[in-house]
Amino acid sequence: MPSPSGPDPQRSSASSLARGTASRFARIALGHVTREYPNKLDHVMAGDADARTPRDLHPIFFGSFDWHSCVHGYWLLATLLRIRPDLPEAEAIIALFDDAFTSDKVAAEVAYLARPESRGFERPYGWAWDLMLQAELLRHPARPWAARHAPLAEAFADRFRAFLPLADYPVRAGVHSNTAFALVLASEYADMAGDAALRQLLATRAMIWYGQDAACQAWEPSGDDFLSPALIEAEAMRRLMSKDMFDVWIVRFLPDLASKQPATLFTPARVSDRSDGKIAHLDGLNLSRAWCWRTLAGALPDLDPAKMHAINAALNHLSAAVPHISGDYMGEHWLATFALLALTNG
């Protein structure tokens, strides 16, 4: 199995997160993970009986505007509880998790997946986020949450095992369907769960999809991107290739980083209307780029001039986005998650 070409991304700089910032993020997430409405369901109905409320369909992940945002809101809270156990919000987080992660509620979420109409539910973004959540719950061994949530995580891992051999082509869009992002998060689970076979499957598919890519043009951003197709692909390969292989691949994929090219990757996106849910995605793009620039900087040689360019690009993208993670619900229900990724990686 190839070894990842960087440190565990959830341990590398998490301890440096300021307590005040962590508390702010926790308050934001606690304010939306149990807020049922407004809600955008990913729900295929087979008949009148399927017209049900979000809480009825999903007894755990009914908040945060949509299912996947609720899942990664829980991931954010679990991560904050681990890296800042002294948070004033810690007691509220523990009570929330004790209430959410029960055998009955998890069984209901699993049963929803068993519906024939749910085959494509949240593929691949929500699948990957649920595995990322389980990876974090496994870092809380004194709590029962990981054991209780495990049937849902295993159901999504099974979906990856069935789907990836069928997926001849990647999805390179900068939104939920992006396959590189799914590989990144699923690999976090595979590593934490000790699932070498799943990790190998992820690595093999990454090589099939991206192994021959070269001279990336980075025609981005699109108008509602929250991921950089170029940089999240690089992050997937950083995680799933050996260091020696990645060092060769990244030079071929982005050969002109030392000259700050492609220039679009170094320029934060402008966000014209944060009340528009799609345009607000661009704040997430700036945060996810900051995350990827930081991890890429950590993988580049110290004497490579591209390393400092990557560090500066991360800072510029963070500066453009962090002030806007709250204020309008279209961004507030999810942006803190991507801010946490950016601030605790690299």
BALUM-379642 format. One record per residue (C-alpha): residue number from 1; residue in one letter; x, y, z. Coordinates in pm, 1 decimal. Layout:
# BALUM-379642
[atom NUM; "A"; [X; Y; Z]]
...
This chain:
# BALUM-379642
[atom 1; "M"; [0.0; 0.0; 0.0]]
[atom 2; "P"; [145.5; 341.9; -91.3]]
[atom 3; "S"; [221.5; 563.2; 202.5]]
[atom 4; "P"; [70.6; 912.6; 195.9]]
[atom 5; "S"; [316.2; 1188.4; 110.8]]
[atom 6; "G"; [233.9; 1399.7; 412.5]]
[atom 7; "P"; [138.1; 1382.9; 781.2]]
[atom 8; "D"; [-203.4; 1292.3; 915.0]]
[atom 9; "P"; [-401.8; 1600.3; 807.0]]
[atom 10; "Q"; [-619.5; 1598.3; 1115.6]]
[atom 11; "R"; [-322.2; 1607.0; 1352.6]]
[atom 12; "S"; [-65.0; 1824.9; 1179.8]]
[atom 13; "S"; [-162.8; 2171.0; 1304.4]]
[atom 14; "A"; [-492.4; 2122.4; 1484.3]]
[atom 15; "S"; [-348.0; 2210.5; 1823.4]]
[atom 16; "S"; [-271.9; 2562.5; 1700.7]]
[atom 17; "L"; [-639.1; 2650.8; 1648.5]]
[atom 18; "A"; [-719.3; 2946.1; 1873.5]]
[atom 19; "R"; [-968.1; 2872.0; 2148.5]]
[atom 20; "G"; [-1181.5; 3172.5; 2056.2]]
[atom 21; "T"; [-1197.8; 3064.2; 1693.3]]
[atom 22; "A"; [-1288.2; 2710.3; 1792.9]]
[atom 23; "S"; [-1563.5; 2837.4; 2021.0]]
[atom 24; "R"; [-1702.8; 3058.7; 1745.9]]
[atom 25; "F"; [-1712.5; 2767.0; 1502.9]]
[atom 26; "A"; [-1880.5; 2546.7; 1764.1]]
[atom 27; "R"; [-2152.7; 2803.4; 1829.0]]
[atom 28; "I"; [-2218.6; 2834.2; 1456.5]]
[atom 29; "A"; [-2255.2; 2457.4; 1412.2]]
[atom 30; "L"; [-2465.5; 2411.0; 1724.9]]
[atom 31; "G"; [-2697.1; 2673.4; 1580.7]]
[atom 32; "H"; [-2771.9; 2479.3; 1264.6]]
[atom 33; "V"; [-2724.5; 2101.8; 1300.0]]
[atom 34; "T"; [-3067.7; 2073.7; 1466.4]]
[atom 35; "R"; [-3230.4; 2353.8; 1264.1]]
[atom 36; "E"; [-3472.1; 2164.7; 1041.1]]
[atom 37; "Y"; [-3583.4; 2446.3; 811.7]]
[atom 38; "P"; [-3516.2; 2577.3; 554.4]]
[atom 39; "N"; [-3425.5; 2237.9; 410.2]]
[atom 40; "K"; [-3319.3; 2110.8; 68.3]]
[atom 41; "L"; [-3384.4; 1737.6; 52.1]]
[atom 42; "D"; [-3208.2; 1488.9; -173.8]]
[atom 43; "H"; [-3511.7; 1261.6; -174.9]]
[atom 44; "V"; [-3663.9; 1050.7; -452.1]]
[atom 45; "M"; [-4030.1; 971.5; -384.6]]
[atom 46; "A"; [-4191.9; 652.5; -508.8]]
[atom 47; "G"; [-4539.6; 746.8; -389.3]]
[atom 48; "D"; [-4747.0; 968.1; -163.2]]
[atom 49; "A"; [-4621.4; 790.8; 148.1]]
[atom 50; "D"; [-4271.5; 919.7; 77.5]]
[atom 51; "A"; [-4378.4; 1282.0; 131.8]]
[atom 52; "R"; [-4222.5; 1316.6; 475.8]]
[atom 53; "T"; [-4039.0; 1579.1; 678.6]]
[atom 54; "P"; [-3658.3; 1595.4; 700.8]]
[atom 55; "R"; [-3659.4; 1489.2; 1067.1]]
[atom 56; "D"; [-3883.2; 1191.8; 988.2]]
[atom 57; "L"; [-3660.7; 1080.7; 701.0]]
[atom 58; "H"; [-3330.8; 1145.8; 879.7]]
[atom 59; "P"; [-3352.1; 1137.3; 1259.6]]
[atom 60; "I"; [-2987.0; 1236.7; 1297.1]]
[atom 61; "F"; [-2895.8; 1447.5; 994.2]]
[atom 62; "F"; [-3210.0; 1656.1; 943.6]]
[atom 63; "G"; [-3062.7; 2002.5; 1001.7]]
[atom 64; "S"; [-2816.4; 2241.2; 839.7]]
[atom 65; "F"; [-3023.4; 2302.8; 522.2]]
[atom 66; "D"; [-2920.2; 1971.3; 365.2]]
[atom 67; "W"; [-2812.3; 1624.1; 471.6]]
[atom 68; "H"; [-2443.7; 1647.0; 384.2]]
[atom 69; "S"; [-2399.5; 1983.3; 556.1]]
[atom 70; "C"; [-2550.3; 1837.0; 871.2]]
[atom 71; "V"; [-2308.3; 1544.5; 854.7]]
[atom 72; "H"; [-2005.1; 1767.8; 827.8]]
[atom 73; "G"; [-2146.4; 1998.4; 1093.3]]
[atom 74; "Y"; [-2122.3; 1699.9; 1327.4]]
[atom 75; "W"; [-1769.9; 1635.5; 1198.4]]
[atom 76; "L"; [-1674.9; 1993.0; 1282.0]]
[atom 77; "L"; [-1813.8; 1963.4; 1635.0]]
[atom 78; "A"; [-1642.9; 1629.5; 1697.8]]
[atom 79; "T"; [-1312.7; 1768.2; 1573.8]]
[atom 80; "L"; [-1339.0; 2081.6; 1785.7]]
[atom 81; "L"; [-1422.4; 1873.9; 2093.1]]
[atom 82; "R"; [-1105.3; 1671.2; 2041.9]]
[atom 83; "I"; [-862.4; 1951.5; 1969.1]]
[atom 84; "R"; [-1014.0; 2198.4; 2217.9]]
[atom 85; "P"; [-1175.5; 1990.7; 2495.5]]
[atom 86; "D"; [-1182.3; 2301.7; 2715.4]]
[atom 87; "L"; [-1441.3; 2469.5; 2494.4]]
[atom 88; "P"; [-1731.8; 2629.5; 2679.6]]
[atom 89; "E"; [-1953.3; 2448.1; 2427.5]]
[atom 90; "A"; [-1808.9; 2104.1; 2509.3]]
[atom 91; "E"; [-2095.8; 1998.8; 2735.6]]
[atom 92; "A"; [-2353.0; 2093.1; 2470.9]]
[atom 93; "I"; [-2162.1; 1899.8; 2204.2]]
[atom 94; "I"; [-2144.6; 1585.9; 2418.7]]
[atom 95; "A"; [-2515.9; 1604.7; 2500.5]]
[atom 96; "L"; [-2599.6; 1650.3; 2132.8]]
[atom 97; "F"; [-2390.9; 1350.0; 2029.7]]
[atom 98; "D"; [-2528.9; 1129.1; 2304.9]]
[atom 99; "D"; [-2880.0; 1208.9; 2184.8]]
[atom 100; "A"; [-2801.1; 1177.1; 1812.4]]
[atom 101; "F"; [-2591.1; 861.5; 1795.6]]
[atom 102; "T"; [-2827.0; 595.6; 1923.6]]
[atom 103; "S"; [-2879.8; 254.0; 1773.8]]
[atom 104; "D"; [-3237.9; 332.9; 1669.3]]
[atom 105; "K"; [-3153.0; 659.3; 1496.9]]
[atom 106; "V"; [-2856.5; 511.8; 1312.7]]
[atom 107; "A"; [-3070.8; 217.5; 1203.7]]
[atom 108; "A"; [-3325.2; 459.3; 1057.2]]
[atom 109; "E"; [-3052.8; 637.3; 857.4]]
[atom 110; "V"; [-2928.4; 299.4; 731.8]]
[atom 111; "A"; [-3282.3; 191.9; 640.4]]
[atom 112; "Y"; [-3321.0; 503.9; 428.0]]
[atom 113; "L"; [-3020.7; 395.0; 222.2]]
[atom 114; "A"; [-3179.6; 53.6; 163.0]]
[atom 115; "R"; [-3464.3; 205.8; -37.7]]
[atom 116; "P"; [-3429.7; 127.9; -411.9]]
[atom 117; "E"; [-3480.3; 499.5; -475.5]]
[atom 118; "S"; [-3177.4; 586.3; -258.8]]
[atom 119; "R"; [-2906.1; 429.3; -475.2]]
[atom 120; "G"; [-2770.3; 766.9; -582.4]]
[atom 121; "F"; [-2843.2; 944.5; -252.7]]
[atom 122; "E"; [-2562.9; 1192.0; -178.6]]
[atom 123; "R"; [-2313.8; 1024.7; -414.6]]
[atom 124; "P"; [-2024.2; 1082.6; -366.4]]
[atom 125; "Y"; [-2009.2; 1392.8; -147.1]]
[atom 126; "G"; [-2236.0; 1282.0; 135.9]]
[atom 127; "W"; [-2086.2; 933.1; 128.6]]
[atom 128; "A"; [-1740.3; 1077.5; 179.2]]
[atom 129; "W"; [-1845.4; 1316.3; 453.1]]
[atom 130; "D"; [-2009.6; 1038.9; 651.7]]
[atom 131; "L"; [-1686.2; 840.3; 634.1]]
[atom 132; "M"; [-1490.8; 1150.7; 736.9]]
[atom 133; "L"; [-1724.2; 1184.7; 1035.6]]
[atom 134; "Q"; [-1663.8; 823.5; 1133.2]]
[atom 135; "A"; [-1288.1; 877.7; 1108.5]]
[atom 136; "E"; [-1322.8; 1159.1; 1360.5]]
[atom 137; "L"; [-1556.0; 965.3; 1590.0]]
[atom 138; "L"; [-1290.9; 691.8; 1603.1]]
[atom 139; "R"; [-1060.5; 950.7; 1759.5]]
[atom 140; "H"; [-1296.4; 960.6; 2061.0]]
[atom 141; "P"; [-1242.6; 605.6; 2193.4]]
[atom 142; "A"; [-1387.9; 684.1; 2535.2]]
[atom 143; "R"; [-1725.1; 766.5; 2379.8]]
[atom 144; "P"; [-1975.5; 518.4; 2227.6]]
[atom 145; "W"; [-2040.3; 731.5; 1920.1]]
[atom 146; "A"; [-1815.8; 557.4; 1667.3]]
[atom 147; "A"; [-1947.0; 212.5; 1756.2]]
[atom 148; "R"; [-2306.6; 329.5; 1724.1]]
[atom 149; "H"; [-2247.6; 518.6; 1400.1]]
[atom 150; "A"; [-2043.5; 233.2; 1247.5]]
[atom 151; "P"; [-2332.3; 62.6; 1059.6]]
[atom 152; "L"; [-2401.2; 380.3; 863.6]]
[atom 153; "A"; [-2032.5; 436.1; 787.2]]
[atom 154; "E"; [-1993.6; 77.2; 673.6]]
[atom 155; "A"; [-2296.7; 114.3; 447.7]]
[atom 156; "F"; [-2128.1; 408.0; 276.4]]
[atom 157; "A"; [-1793.0; 227.6; 258.9]]
[atom 158; "D"; [-1977.7; -56.8; 85.3]]
[atom 159; "R"; [-2116.0; 193.7; -162.1]]
[atom 160; "F"; [-1766.3; 310.4; -247.0]]
[atom 161; "R"; [-1654.7; -50.5; -290.0]]
[atom 162; "A"; [-1940.8; -116.7; -532.1]]
[atom 163; "F"; [-1930.4; 215.0; -718.0]]
[atom 164; "L"; [-1561.3; 282.6; -778.6]]
[atom 165; "P"; [-1500.7; -18.9; -1006.6]]
[atom 166; "L"; [-1793.8; 103.1; -1219.7]]
[atom 167; "A"; [-1676.6; 465.9; -1239.2]]
[atom 168; "D"; [-1469.0; 470.6; -1555.3]]
[atom 169; "Y"; [-1433.7; 848.6; -1555.8]]
[atom 170; "P"; [-1377.3; 1110.0; -1286.2]]
[atom 171; "V"; [-1601.2; 1409.3; -1224.6]]
[atom 172; "R"; [-1390.6; 1722.8; -1232.9]]
[atom 173; "A"; [-1655.4; 1982.8; -1146.2]]
[atom 174; "G"; [-1586.6; 2209.7; -850.2]]
[atom 175; "V"; [-1904.3; 2106.1; -668.0]]
[atom 176; "H"; [-2050.1; 1808.0; -478.8]]
[atom 177; "S"; [-2002.3; 1558.8; -760.4]]
[atom 178; "N"; [-1622.6; 1603.7; -761.4]]
[atom 179; "T"; [-1461.1; 1262.0; -730.2]]
[atom 180; "A"; [-1117.2; 1373.2; -609.8]]
[atom 181; "F"; [-1270.9; 1532.3; -300.9]]
[atom 182; "A"; [-1454.5; 1208.4; -227.1]]
[atom 183; "L"; [-1128.0; 1015.0; -248.9]]
[atom 184; "V"; [-962.2; 1254.8; -4.7]]
[atom 185; "L"; [-1226.5; 1216.2; 264.4]]
[atom 186; "A"; [-1276.1; 843.4; 211.3]]
[atom 187; "S"; [-900.9; 790.3; 247.2]]
[atom 188; "E"; [-915.3; 957.4; 589.2]]
[atom 189; "Y"; [-1166.1; 693.1; 696.7]]
[atom 190; "A"; [-969.4; 407.4; 541.7]]
[atom 191; "D"; [-657.9; 513.8; 731.4]]
[atom 192; "M"; [-833.7; 559.2; 1065.9]]
[atom 193; "A"; [-1034.2; 237.0; 1032.9]]
[atom 194; "G"; [-727.6; 40.4; 921.2]]
[atom 195; "D"; [-905.9; -64.8; 603.0]]
[atom 196; "A"; [-608.5; -131.0; 375.5]]
[atom 197; "A"; [-824.4; -284.9; 102.0]]
[atom 198; "L"; [-1044.5; 21.9; 76.7]]
[atom 199; "R"; [-741.1; 250.1; 73.6]]
[atom 200; "Q"; [-588.5; 47.0; -207.3]]
[atom 201; "L"; [-913.1; 70.3; -403.5]]
[atom 202; "L"; [-912.3; 448.6; -360.6]]
[atom 203; "A"; [-547.6; 472.1; -466.0]]
[atom 204; "T"; [-599.8; 251.8; -770.0]]
[atom 205; "R"; [-895.2; 455.1; -886.6]]
[atom 206; "A"; [-701.1; 779.4; -832.3]]
[atom 207; "M"; [-425.3; 652.0; -1059.7]]
[atom 208; "I"; [-676.5; 545.8; -1325.0]]
[atom 209; "W"; [-854.5; 879.0; -1313.0]]
[atom 210; "Y"; [-567.5; 1122.3; -1263.4]]
[atom 211; "G"; [-235.8; 943.2; -1298.4]]
[atom 212; "Q"; [-165.4; 1064.8; -1652.2]]
[atom 213; "D"; [-283.5; 1424.6; -1606.4]]
[atom 214; "A"; [-30.4; 1687.5; -1710.8]]
[atom 215; "A"; [-1.9; 2065.2; -1764.0]]
[atom 216; "C"; [-325.3; 2151.2; -1585.9]]
[atom 217; "Q"; [-484.9; 2462.9; -1733.3]]
[atom 218; "A"; [-698.4; 2537.1; -1424.0]]
[atom 219; "W"; [-989.4; 2696.2; -1605.5]]
[atom 220; "E"; [-1156.0; 2802.7; -1283.6]]
[atom 221; "P"; [-1347.3; 2917.5; -1098.9]]
[atom 222; "S"; [-1686.9; 2844.0; -1237.6]]
[atom 223; "G"; [-1972.8; 3049.0; -1097.9]]
[atom 224; "D"; [-2070.5; 2814.5; -815.3]]
[atom 225; "D"; [-1750.1; 2625.6; -738.7]]
[atom 226; "F"; [-1659.9; 2554.7; -379.4]]
[atom 227; "L"; [-1374.5; 2322.4; -474.0]]
[atom 228; "S"; [-1078.1; 2385.2; -699.8]]
[atom 229; "P"; [-1079.9; 2097.0; -948.7]]
[atom 230; "A"; [-704.4; 2139.8; -990.9]]
[atom 231; "L"; [-598.8; 2170.1; -628.3]]
[atom 232; "I"; [-831.4; 1905.5; -485.4]]
[atom 233; "E"; [-698.0; 1663.1; -745.7]]
[atom 234; "A"; [-346.6; 1744.3; -627.4]]
[atom 235; "E"; [-453.3; 1685.9; -266.9]]
[atom 236; "A"; [-604.9; 1349.2; -356.1]]
[atom 237; "M"; [-283.7; 1239.9; -523.5]]
[atom 238; "R"; [-71.8; 1371.5; -236.1]]
[atom 239; "R"; [-266.4; 1148.5; -0.5]]
[atom 240; "L"; [-292.2; 840.9; -217.3]]
[atom 241; "M"; [49.5; 822.5; -387.2]]
[atom 242; "S"; [384.7; 747.5; -232.6]]
[atom 243; "K"; [596.8; 1057.2; -175.6]]
[atom 244; "D"; [837.8; 968.1; -453.8]]
[atom 245; "M"; [554.8; 914.0; -699.8]]
[atom 246; "F"; [380.7; 1234.0; -596.5]]
[atom 247; "D"; [698.9; 1439.6; -633.9]]
[atom 248; "V"; [715.8; 1332.0; -998.3]]
[atom 249; "W"; [343.9; 1366.3; -1062.2]]
[atom 250; "I"; [300.3; 1718.7; -920.6]]
[atom 251; "V"; [578.4; 1860.7; -1138.7]]
[atom 252; "R"; [408.5; 1716.3; -1443.4]]
[atom 253; "F"; [59.3; 1823.2; -1334.5]]
[atom 254; "L"; [142.9; 2181.8; -1230.2]]
[atom 255; "P"; [482.0; 2247.0; -1392.4]]
[atom 256; "D"; [484.7; 2626.8; -1354.1]]
[atom 257; "L"; [402.5; 2680.3; -987.4]]
[atom 258; "A"; [735.1; 2853.0; -930.1]]
[atom 259; "S"; [618.2; 3118.3; -1178.4]]
[atom 260; "K"; [277.5; 3144.1; -1005.2]]
[atom 261; "Q"; [101.8; 2977.4; -1295.7]]
[atom 262; "P"; [-180.0; 2902.0; -1358.8]]
[atom 263; "A"; [-246.9; 3251.0; -1225.4]]
[atom 264; "T"; [-613.1; 3184.2; -1153.4]]
[atom 265; "L"; [-519.5; 2942.0; -875.1]]
[atom 266; "F"; [-339.3; 3218.9; -687.5]]
[atom 267; "T"; [-624.4; 3472.3; -704.2]]
[atom 268; "P"; [-910.0; 3451.4; -451.5]]
[atom 269; "A"; [-1255.2; 3438.4; -604.8]]
[atom 270; "R"; [-1482.5; 3741.9; -573.6]]
[atom 271; "V"; [-1819.9; 3682.4; -406.4]]
[atom 272; "S"; [-2080.2; 3924.7; -534.9]]
[atom 273; "D"; [-2385.4; 3816.7; -331.6]]
[atom 274; "R"; [-2358.9; 3604.9; -16.9]]
[atom 275; "S"; [-2736.3; 3568.9; 10.9]]
[atom 276; "D"; [-2732.7; 3363.8; -309.9]]
[atom 277; "G"; [-2656.4; 3005.8; -209.7]]
[atom 278; "K"; [-2472.7; 2920.7; -531.7]]
[atom 279; "I"; [-2264.4; 3239.1; -546.7]]
[atom 280; "A"; [-2183.6; 3193.1; -176.7]]
[atom 281; "H"; [-2010.5; 2870.1; -278.5]]
[atom 282; "L"; [-1717.8; 3088.4; -384.2]]
[atom 283; "D"; [-1635.3; 3166.1; -21.1]]
[atom 284; "G"; [-1601.2; 2790.9; 18.8]]
[atom 285; "L"; [-1375.5; 2780.7; -284.9]]
[atom 286; "N"; [-1142.4; 3029.2; -121.3]]
[atom 287; "L"; [-1137.2; 2820.9; 197.2]]
[atom 288; "S"; [-1085.1; 2488.2; 22.4]]
[atom 289; "R"; [-808.5; 2639.5; -190.0]]
[atom 290; "A"; [-641.1; 2763.2; 128.9]]
[atom 291; "W"; [-658.9; 2409.5; 267.3]]
[atom 292; "C"; [-507.8; 2258.5; -46.4]]
[atom 293; "W"; [-240.5; 2525.4; -79.3]]
[atom 294; "R"; [-130.4; 2461.0; 278.2]]
[atom 295; "T"; [-105.6; 2085.5; 233.3]]
[atom 296; "L"; [69.0; 2128.6; -101.6]]
[atom 297; "A"; [316.6; 2370.1; 55.6]]
[atom 298; "G"; [397.3; 2104.0; 313.1]]
[atom 299; "A"; [471.0; 1852.5; 37.4]]
[atom 300; "L"; [698.9; 2080.6; -167.1]]
[atom 301; "P"; [1076.7; 2088.9; -105.5]]
[atom 302; "D"; [1193.9; 2369.7; 120.8]]
[atom 303; "L"; [1411.4; 2524.4; -151.5]]
[atom 304; "D"; [1139.8; 2515.7; -414.7]]
[atom 305; "P"; [1022.1; 2877.0; -477.8]]
[atom 306; "A"; [674.4; 2738.1; -532.9]]
[atom 307; "K"; [657.8; 2656.1; -161.4]]
[atom 308; "M"; [642.9; 3020.4; -53.8]]
[atom 309; "H"; [399.4; 3100.3; -332.6]]
[atom 310; "A"; [172.5; 2826.0; -200.5]]
[atom 311; "I"; [196.6; 2957.0; 157.1]]
[atom 312; "N"; [114.1; 3310.4; 46.8]]
[atom 313; "A"; [-173.6; 3188.8; -168.6]]
[atom 314; "A"; [-318.7; 3007.2; 131.6]]
[atom 315; "L"; [-297.9; 3321.8; 344.2]]
[atom 316; "N"; [-458.2; 3535.5; 73.8]]
[atom 317; "H"; [-745.9; 3294.1; 27.2]]
[atom 318; "L"; [-802.5; 3266.7; 402.7]]
[atom 319; "S"; [-806.7; 3644.2; 437.7]]
[atom 320; "A"; [-1067.2; 3668.6; 163.7]]
[atom 321; "A"; [-1305.8; 3415.0; 318.3]]
[atom 322; "V"; [-1274.1; 3377.5; 695.2]]
[atom 323; "P"; [-1455.2; 3707.2; 773.6]]
[atom 324; "H"; [-1761.0; 3576.1; 588.9]]
[atom 325; "I"; [-1825.4; 3232.6; 739.0]]
[atom 326; "S"; [-2128.4; 3363.7; 929.0]]
[atom 327; "G"; [-2391.1; 3627.2; 871.7]]
[atom 328; "D"; [-2610.8; 3471.8; 605.2]]
[atom 329; "Y"; [-2751.4; 3121.1; 641.6]]
[atom 330; "M"; [-2667.3; 3029.5; 282.7]]
[atom 331; "G"; [-2303.2; 3024.2; 386.3]]
[atom 332; "E"; [-2332.4; 2991.5; 761.0]]
[atom 333; "H"; [-2471.0; 2636.8; 748.6]]
[atom 334; "W"; [-2147.8; 2497.7; 602.1]]
[atom 335; "L"; [-1856.0; 2740.2; 564.0]]
[atom 336; "A"; [-1707.6; 2689.5; 911.4]]
[atom 337; "T"; [-1635.7; 2329.7; 816.5]]
[atom 338; "F"; [-1415.7; 2437.7; 527.9]]
[atom 339; "A"; [-1255.1; 2703.5; 742.2]]
[atom 340; "L"; [-1161.4; 2432.5; 992.3]]
[atom 341; "L"; [-1013.0; 2219.1; 714.5]]
[atom 342; "A"; [-805.5; 2515.9; 604.2]]
[atom 343; "L"; [-688.1; 2612.7; 952.1]]
[atom 344; "T"; [-594.1; 2265.3; 1075.4]]
[atom 345; "N"; [-418.3; 2120.4; 772.8]]
[atom 346; "G"; [-73.3; 2181.4; 634.3]]
